[in-house]
Each structure stands twice: as C-alpha cells, then as structure tokens.
Amino acid sequence: MTQTARFTTIVVAGVAGAAVVAAQSAARRPDTPLAVPTSQTATSPTHVVVARAPGRYGGWPANHGIWSWSNEILVGFSWGHMRDGGAESGHPIDRQRPEEHMLARSLDGGETWKHEKPASLTPPPTPGHIAGVPTDKGGKEVTGLTTAIDFMSPGFALTARMSDIHVGPSWFFYTTDRGHSWNGPFSLPDFGQKGIAARTDYLVEGRSELTIFLTAAKSNGREGRVICARTKDGGRTWSLVGMVGPEPAGNDFAIMPSSLRLSPTSILTLVRHQRWIESYRSDDNGANWTHVIRAVPDTGRGNPPSLVKLRDGRLVVTFGYRAEPFSIRARISRDQGQTWGDDIILRSGATDWDLGYTRSVQRPDGKVVTVYYYNDATSTERYIAGTIWTP
C-alpha cells in the first residue's frame, strides 16, 4: 500500500513573549498548577498524508520511533482497525483484531511516503498483545542478545517496545541497514523495578555505548516514572544510571521521555505527565537529575513530547494538544531548555482528542518534519500525517 502527497515551501512566524517566559519561570516546581498557554498559528504549514485507509487505525508514532539519514526519513506506527463509538470512552481501536507494526519511508524529506512491513519487525508471539491490542502472528520469541551491536553503523536504528503500559515486559529490535531488515526481539532487563514499559528514546554515545530512557512502573505497579540506563558492551548488558525525577504521586505518571545531549556531560529530557510536560537536566551524564521547568504547561489530556535540537542550537518540542481546539503544536527554546516560547499551532481542525504522539526530525534544508496520528471531520479512520515547517 503506497500513498503520495505533494507539499510547498513553508514559513513559520517566530516566537516570543516576556509574559510567557515569566509564567513559565513561575512554573518551575513539578507541583505548580497548570498555566493557560498562549499560542500563535504557524504561517502556511504544509500537511502530508503518511498512511491512511478507510476503517484503519493508524496510531502512535512516538511509541515506535523516527530515524533520518539526510533526506531519508523512516517512521514506525501501529496499523489497526477502527471500532464503532468514537473516542469518547478511549481509543477507538478494535481490540479484537490484530494490529500490524508498520514503517513509512520517505526518500525526499517527507514529501512522499511508501509503506513497508518487514517480517523481521513482527512483535513476539508471547504475550501476543501490546496494551491490550493483539499483534500479528509470526514473530520470534524474545531472547537475550549475545552478539554486540555496532551503534555507529551508518544504517543503525533501534526501536524499543513493551507488552503492558505498567509492568511490561519490554524488548528491542535493531537494524544496521536503515530499517530494511531487523534483528530481535531482544530482552530488556527490569533494572530492579517492578516492570519496564519501553518506548523508543535513546542516545548513541559510541561504537559500543548507548544511553536509553525507559518508563518503569511506580512502587504501586502502575505507570510510571522515567529511568536512565546504559550499555557499554553493544547491548549485551545494561545498567541503571539514574532515576529521572521523583515518583509521581497519586494517579499522576511520568512517562514517555524524549531526550537529547547538550554537552559531553549534560542531558536534557522532557517527560509526559497527565496534562503537561516537565523537563529535567543531568550534568553528570545521567546519574542525577534536576527539574528545570514545566516545558509545556498544558497538553489538554496528556501527550508525549518530541524533542529536537536544531542546527542553530535552538530546541524544538512538538506535541499533540488534546483539548479544543484539538491540534498539533510546537514550542521553541533559545536557552537550552531553561525557558520556552508560546505554543505554535502547526495544525488544527481535528474533531476529537485522539491525536498526537509526534516524532520530529530536521531536514538538511532546515525544515522540520513532524509526524503524528490524526483525525478530521471526514475521518472514518485514524491516520498518520506529517507537517513540514520552518521553525
């Protein structure tokens, strides 16, 4: 199944606002009440279809990952089936029919996309479901990794997945040929936690060294809190480096981090909470973490961040906004994440909250390609879409 779309050049208005900076500075504590975000609309963003078909549920690119090699972009997503009833009582995905784990590849910087379904990326048969949705048959059982991975291979990419959002278990696949074939699934340890619910967030540190950010179950066995872990032997063994932030109280959670390296010793990670996004920084390579600021004061109903460092040094976070006006948004930081500008609305017009889970990359020409799942007034499906814009 192949779909194509065309796009034009985009110009996006800049971001500023001393009032917003002041409001964010007052929101440095994790327990600060939600602030009302101010926003501006991006100038002429261009939207493309990545994967869409009537009756299908395309979802959650943030769970799978996005990778790029110059203008070649690869993104993973779930490809399920819609159920009746809309999204009022939960994701309208049919939990009786299996979902496929798909890839979409663009060779022209996100202008056009082709779909791929490598058999080697099929989830394991045990337990045979992810977050209550059955998975395709034909996958391999999870095993331990015995042969070291070369993380500096030109075609390397890794995707980390889980069975249950609370306690896992979790595993990973990797590729060295830009996602055409995959090795795995290989087990991830529980790091002494009650369980690990992995999505894809990692930093390549060297040929045999990689830092990964995972969601661990809280002490009550529910999702979750973020941990930082590392391998120094090509993925054969892993060690816990540090806990990112305190364990959230009550029904709150801290999940789905998006991380980047600021310096040889400093890392910034943004973390999804129930209705906002917090930021934490480590200056000792992941061992200890300090809360920085509430990077996004309101995501409407909860949505994960996608954090990108631009070539000019600015940081961009993209996310879905799950309240009216339902939308895809971005924020920009000019000071390594100490403060963030207004919300930039990249796309609006969705008809309900079931959207987002963005993943973003910057193209060689400076434009950002943001991929997410979406719905609109004519939808009989959830579909994977993209927005190309200039920050």
C-alpha positions as CSV (number, residue, x, y, z in Angstrom):
1,M,0.0,0.0,0.0
2,T,1.5,3.3,-1.1
3,Q,0.3,6.8,-0.9
4,T,2.0,10.0,-2.1
5,A,1.4,13.7,-1.3
6,R,3.0,17.0,-2.5
7,F,3.9,20.0,-0.5
8,T,5.1,23.6,-0.9
9,T,7.5,25.8,1.0
10,I,6.5,26.9,4.5
11,V,7.3,30.0,6.5
12,V,6.6,29.9,10.3
13,A,6.3,33.1,12.4
14,G,8.9,33.5,15.2
15,V,8.1,33.0,18.8
16,A,8.5,35.4,21.7
17,G,6.7,36.9,24.7
18,A,8.1,38.1,28.0
19,A,4.8,37.3,29.7
20,V,5.1,33.6,28.7
21,V,8.7,33.5,29.9
22,A,7.6,34.9,33.3
23,A,4.7,32.5,33.5
24,Q,7.0,29.6,32.8
25,S,9.6,30.8,35.3
26,A,6.9,30.7,38.0
27,A,6.1,27.1,36.9
28,R,9.5,25.5,37.8
29,R,8.2,23.3,40.5
30,P,6.6,20.0,39.3
31,D,3.6,20.5,41.6
32,T,2.8,24.0,40.2
33,P,-0.9,24.2,38.9
34,L,-1.4,24.2,35.2
35,A,-1.0,27.5,33.4
36,V,-3.1,28.6,30.5
37,P,-0.9,28.5,27.4
38,T,-0.9,31.3,24.9
39,S,-0.5,30.4,21.3
40,Q,0.1,31.6,17.8
41,T,-0.6,29.9,14.5
42,A,2.2,28.8,12.2
43,T,2.4,30.6,8.9
44,S,1.3,28.3,6.0
45,P,2.4,24.9,7.3
46,T,2.1,22.1,4.8
47,H,0.4,18.8,5.7
48,V,1.0,15.5,4.0
49,V,-0.5,12.0,4.3
50,V,1.9,9.4,5.5
51,A,-0.6,6.4,5.8
52,R,-4.4,6.5,5.5
53,A,-7.1,4.0,4.7
54,P,-10.8,3.8,5.4
55,G,-11.6,1.8,8.5
56,R,-8.0,1.5,9.7
57,Y,-6.5,2.9,12.9
58,G,-3.1,4.3,12.3
59,G,-1.5,5.4,15.6
60,W,1.2,6.3,18.0
61,P,4.4,7.0,16.1
62,A,6.0,8.1,19.4
63,N,5.8,4.5,20.6
64,H,7.8,3.2,17.6
65,G,10.3,5.9,16.7
66,I,11.6,8.1,13.9
67,W,15.0,8.0,12.2
68,S,16.6,10.0,9.5
69,W,19.7,9.9,7.2
70,S,19.8,13.2,5.4
71,N,16.5,13.4,3.4
72,E,15.7,9.7,4.0
73,I,13.2,9.5,6.9
74,L,11.8,6.3,8.5
75,V,9.0,6.3,11.0
76,G,7.2,3.4,12.7
77,F,3.5,3.2,13.6
78,S,0.7,0.9,14.6
79,W,-1.8,-0.1,11.9
80,G,-5.0,-1.5,13.5
81,H,-8.7,-1.4,12.8
82,M,-11.4,1.1,13.9
83,R,-14.2,0.2,16.2
84,D,-17.6,1.9,16.4
85,G,-18.3,4.5,19.1
86,G,-15.8,7.3,18.6
87,A,-13.0,8.2,21.0
88,E,-15.1,9.4,24.0
89,S,-14.5,6.3,26.1
90,G,-11.0,5.6,24.9
91,H,-9.0,5.0,21.7
92,P,-11.5,3.7,19.1
93,I,-9.3,0.8,18.1
94,D,-10.7,-2.7,17.7
95,R,-9.1,-4.7,20.5
96,Q,-10.4,-8.0,19.0
97,R,-8.4,-7.7,15.7
98,P,-4.6,-7.7,15.5
99,E,-2.7,-4.6,14.7
100,E,0.3,-4.6,12.3
101,H,3.6,-2.8,13.1
102,M,4.4,-0.8,10.0
103,L,7.1,1.5,8.7
104,A,6.7,4.5,6.4
105,R,9.8,5.7,4.4
106,S,10.4,8.9,2.6
107,L,13.4,9.5,0.4
108,D,12.6,13.1,-0.4
109,G,12.4,14.8,3.1
110,G,8.8,13.9,3.8
111,E,7.2,14.9,0.5
112,T,6.2,11.4,-0.4
113,W,6.0,8.1,1.6
114,K,6.0,4.4,0.9
115,H,4.8,1.8,3.4
116,E,6.8,-1.2,4.5
117,K,6.1,-4.2,6.7
118,P,9.3,-6.1,7.3
119,A,8.6,-9.6,8.7
120,S,11.6,-9.3,11.0
121,L,9.9,-6.5,12.9
122,T,6.8,-8.6,13.9
123,P,6.3,-8.5,17.7
124,P,6.9,-11.7,19.7
125,P,4.2,-14.3,20.0
126,T,4.4,-14.1,23.8
127,P,2.4,-12.4,25.2
128,G,0.9,-11.7,21.8
129,H,-0.5,-8.2,22.5
130,I,0.6,-4.7,23.2
131,A,-1.5,-2.5,25.6
132,G,-4.4,-4.9,25.2
133,V,-4.4,-5.0,21.4
134,P,-3.5,-8.3,19.8
135,T,-0.4,-8.3,17.5
136,D,0.3,-10.0,14.2
137,K,1.4,-13.7,14.2
138,G,4.7,-14.9,13.0
139,G,7.1,-13.1,15.2
140,K,10.1,-14.6,17.1
141,E,10.2,-15.2,20.8
142,V,12.3,-12.7,22.9
143,T,15.8,-13.8,23.5
144,G,19.0,-12.3,25.1
145,L,21.4,-10.5,22.9
146,T,24.8,-12.3,22.6
147,T,26.5,-10.5,19.7
148,A,27.4,-6.9,20.3
149,I,25.8,-4.2,18.2
150,D,27.8,-1.6,16.4
151,F,25.9,1.5,17.3
152,M,28.0,3.6,14.9
153,S,27.0,1.6,11.9
154,P,25.8,4.1,9.2
155,G,22.4,2.3,9.0
156,F,21.8,1.7,12.7
157,A,18.4,2.3,14.4
158,L,16.8,0.8,17.4
159,T,13.1,0.5,18.4
160,A,12.1,-0.4,22.0
161,R,8.6,-1.8,22.7
162,M,6.6,-3.3,25.5
163,S,3.6,-5.5,26.2
164,D,1.9,-3.7,29.1
165,I,2.0,0.0,29.8
166,H,2.5,-0.7,33.6
167,V,5.0,-3.5,34.1
168,G,5.9,-4.7,30.6
169,P,7.8,-6.9,29.8
170,S,9.9,-5.0,27.2
171,W,12.2,-5.7,24.3
172,F,14.0,-4.1,21.4
173,F,14.8,-4.6,17.8
174,Y,17.7,-3.1,15.9
175,T,18.7,-2.6,12.3
176,T,22.0,-1.8,10.5
177,D,20.5,-1.3,7.1
178,R,18.2,1.7,7.7
179,G,15.2,-0.5,8.7
180,H,15.0,-2.8,5.7
181,S,15.7,-5.8,8.0
182,W,15.7,-6.0,11.8
183,N,17.3,-8.2,14.4
184,G,15.5,-9.2,17.6
185,P,13.4,-9.1,19.6
186,F,16.0,-8.9,22.5
187,S,15.0,-8.6,26.1
188,L,15.5,-5.5,28.2
189,P,16.1,-6.1,32.0
190,D,13.8,-4.7,34.7
191,F,16.7,-2.8,36.4
192,G,15.4,-3.8,39.8
193,Q,12.0,-2.2,39.1
194,K,8.5,-3.8,39.2
195,G,8.5,-3.7,35.4
196,I,9.6,-1.7,32.3
197,A,7.3,-0.2,29.7
198,A,9.6,0.8,26.9
199,R,9.1,3.2,24.1
200,T,11.9,4.5,21.8
201,D,14.2,7.1,23.2
202,Y,18.0,6.7,23.2
203,L,21.3,8.5,22.6
204,V,24.2,6.8,20.7
205,E,27.4,7.5,22.7
206,G,29.9,5.4,20.8
207,R,30.5,2.2,18.9
208,S,29.6,0.0,21.9
209,E,27.8,2.6,24.2
210,L,24.2,3.7,24.1
211,T,22.1,5.5,26.7
212,I,18.4,4.6,26.8
213,F,15.5,6.2,28.6
214,L,12.6,4.0,29.7
215,T,9.5,4.1,31.8
216,A,9.5,2.0,34.9
217,A,6.4,1.1,37.0
218,K,5.8,3.1,40.1
219,S,6.1,1.4,43.5
220,N,2.4,0.5,43.2
221,G,2.9,-1.3,39.9
222,R,1.2,1.4,37.8
223,E,2.7,3.6,35.2
224,G,5.2,5.1,35.7
225,R,8.4,7.0,36.2
226,V,11.4,7.6,33.9
227,I,14.8,5.9,34.3
228,C,18.1,6.4,32.5
229,A,20.1,3.2,31.6
230,R,23.2,2.5,29.6
231,T,25.1,-0.3,27.9
232,K,28.8,-0.2,27.2
233,D,29.2,-3.6,25.5
234,G,27.0,-3.2,22.5
235,G,23.7,-4.0,24.2
236,R,24.6,-7.4,25.8
237,T,24.3,-6.0,29.3
238,W,22.7,-2.9,30.7
239,S,23.0,-0.9,34.0
240,L,20.7,1.6,35.7
241,V,22.3,5.0,35.7
242,G,19.8,7.2,37.4
243,M,16.1,7.9,38.2
244,V,14.8,10.9,36.3
245,G,12.7,13.0,38.8
246,P,10.7,11.9,41.8
247,E,8.0,9.2,41.7
248,P,4.7,10.9,40.8
249,A,2.1,11.0,43.5
250,G,-1.4,9.6,43.3
251,N,-2.8,9.0,39.8
252,D,-0.2,11.1,38.1
253,F,2.6,9.5,36.0
254,A,5.9,10.5,34.4
255,I,6.3,8.5,31.1
256,M,7.4,8.7,27.5
257,P,10.6,10.8,27.7
258,S,12.3,12.5,24.8
259,S,15.9,13.2,25.3
260,L,19.0,14.9,23.8
261,R,22.6,15.6,24.7
262,L,23.5,19.2,25.4
263,S,27.2,18.6,26.1
264,P,29.6,15.7,26.8
265,T,28.2,15.6,30.4
266,S,24.8,17.2,30.1
267,I,21.5,15.7,29.0
268,L,18.0,17.2,28.8
269,T,14.9,15.1,28.8
270,L,11.2,16.1,28.5
271,V,8.7,13.9,30.2
272,R,4.9,13.4,29.7
273,H,2.6,13.9,32.7
274,Q,-1.2,13.7,32.9
275,R,-1.8,17.1,31.3
276,W,1.6,18.7,30.9
277,I,5.3,18.1,30.1
278,E,8.1,18.6,32.6
279,S,11.8,18.9,31.8
280,Y,14.8,17.6,33.7
281,R,18.5,18.0,33.2
282,S,21.6,16.0,34.3
283,D,25.1,17.4,34.3
284,D,26.8,14.2,35.4
285,N,25.8,12.1,32.3
286,G,22.5,10.8,33.7
287,A,23.3,9.8,37.3
288,N,21.5,12.8,39.0
289,W,18.7,14.9,37.6
290,T,17.3,18.4,38.4
291,H,13.9,19.7,37.5
292,V,14.2,22.6,35.1
293,I,10.8,24.0,34.1
294,R,7.4,22.9,33.1
295,A,8.2,23.0,29.4
296,V,4.6,22.6,28.2
297,P,2.0,23.8,30.9
298,D,-1.0,22.1,29.2
299,T,-1.4,19.3,26.6
300,G,-5.1,19.1,27.1
301,R,-5.4,15.5,28.0
302,G,-1.8,14.1,28.0
303,N,0.5,13.7,25.1
304,P,4.2,12.9,24.8
305,P,7.0,15.3,23.7
306,S,9.3,15.0,20.8
307,L,12.5,17.0,21.4
308,V,14.8,18.1,18.6
309,K,18.0,20.2,18.7
310,L,18.2,22.4,15.7
311,R,21.4,23.1,13.8
312,D,21.4,26.7,15.1
313,G,21.3,25.5,18.7
314,R,17.6,26.2,19.4
315,L,15.5,23.4,20.8
316,V,12.0,22.4,19.5
317,V,9.4,20.3,21.2
318,T,6.4,19.1,19.3
319,F,3.3,17.5,20.9
320,G,-0.4,16.9,20.4
321,Y,-3.0,19.1,22.2
322,R,-5.9,17.0,23.3
323,A,-8.4,19.8,24.2
324,E,-10.3,22.2,22.0
325,P,-9.0,23.4,19.6
326,F,-7.6,19.9,19.1
327,S,-4.3,20.4,17.4
328,I,-0.6,19.6,16.8
329,R,1.7,22.2,18.4
330,A,5.3,23.1,19.0
331,R,7.4,25.3,21.3
332,I,10.9,26.7,20.9
333,S,13.6,27.3,23.4
334,R,16.6,29.6,22.7
335,D,18.4,28.9,26.0
336,Q,18.9,25.1,26.1
337,G,15.5,24.5,27.6
338,Q,15.6,27.0,30.5
339,T,12.6,28.8,29.1
340,W,10.2,28.1,26.2
341,G,8.2,30.4,23.9
342,D,4.5,30.4,23.1
343,D,2.7,27.4,21.7
344,I,2.9,27.4,17.9
345,I,-0.2,25.7,16.3
346,L,1.1,23.6,13.5
347,R,-2.2,22.1,12.6
348,S,-5.8,22.5,13.9
349,G,-9.2,21.2,12.9
350,A,-9.3,17.7,14.4
351,T,-12.7,16.6,15.7
352,D,-11.7,14.9,18.9
353,W,-8.8,14.3,21.3
354,D,-7.4,11.1,19.8
355,L,-4.3,12.5,18.1
356,G,-0.7,13.4,18.5
357,Y,2.3,11.2,19.6
358,T,4.5,13.3,17.4
359,R,8.0,12.4,16.3
360,S,10.1,15.1,14.6
361,V,13.4,15.4,12.6
362,Q,15.1,18.3,11.0
363,R,15.9,18.1,7.3
364,P,19.2,19.2,5.7
365,D,17.5,22.4,4.4
366,G,16.5,23.4,8.0
367,K,12.8,22.5,7.8
368,V,11.3,20.2,10.5
369,V,9.2,17.2,9.5
370,T,6.7,16.3,12.3
371,V,4.8,13.0,12.0
372,Y,1.8,12.2,14.2
373,Y,-1.6,10.4,14.1
374,Y,-4.7,12.5,13.4
375,N,-8.4,12.7,12.7
376,D,-10.6,15.2,10.9
377,A,-14.2,15.9,10.1
378,T,-14.3,13.3,7.2
379,S,-12.5,10.6,9.1
380,T,-13.7,7.0,9.1
381,E,-10.2,6.2,10.4
382,R,-7.2,7.4,12.3
383,Y,-4.3,8.2,10.0
384,I,-0.6,9.0,10.1
385,A,0.1,12.6,8.9
386,G,3.0,14.9,8.6
387,T,3.6,18.6,8.8
388,I,6.7,20.2,7.2
389,W,7.5,23.6,8.7
390,T,10.3,26.1,9.3
391,P,11.0,26.9,12.9
